[in-house]
Amino acid sequence: MATFNLNHHRNELWRRRRHRAGDPAGETGESVLVSWLLTAVMCLALAAPCPPAALPWVAAGLFSLSGFAWLGLALTRGVPPAAAPTLTPWDAALLSFAASFGVQAAARLGLLGA
C-alpha cells in the first residue's frame, strides 16, 4: 500500500536547485507574521456583521478554525515544530489558538460587553 510521504526523492532535485540559486530555504519570520495578521484581520472582518451578543463567540470560532488551517499548513510543509530561528506556521497556529482562547476568556469575564 502506498503512503503519503512528503520527503519523496523526486523533490531532491528541486531542493538542490533552490539552495544553489541562493533562495531562502523557507518563508521568513516576517512573512509568516504578516500572513497571520492578515488572517486575524480576515477573521475579525468576517465576524463583524454578527449581532453583538454572538460576536465574541463567532470571532473565537474563526480564530480556532484559522489555527487548524495553520496547523494543517505546518504539517504538510514538514517544518520542524521547534528550534527554528524564525517564525514558522507552527507559531502562527499557536497565535491563532491563543487569540481564540483570549477572546473566549474576555467574553466570559464580561470584558467585551457580551
Order of alpha helices (4+ residues) and beta strands (2+ residues): alpha-alpha-alpha-alpha
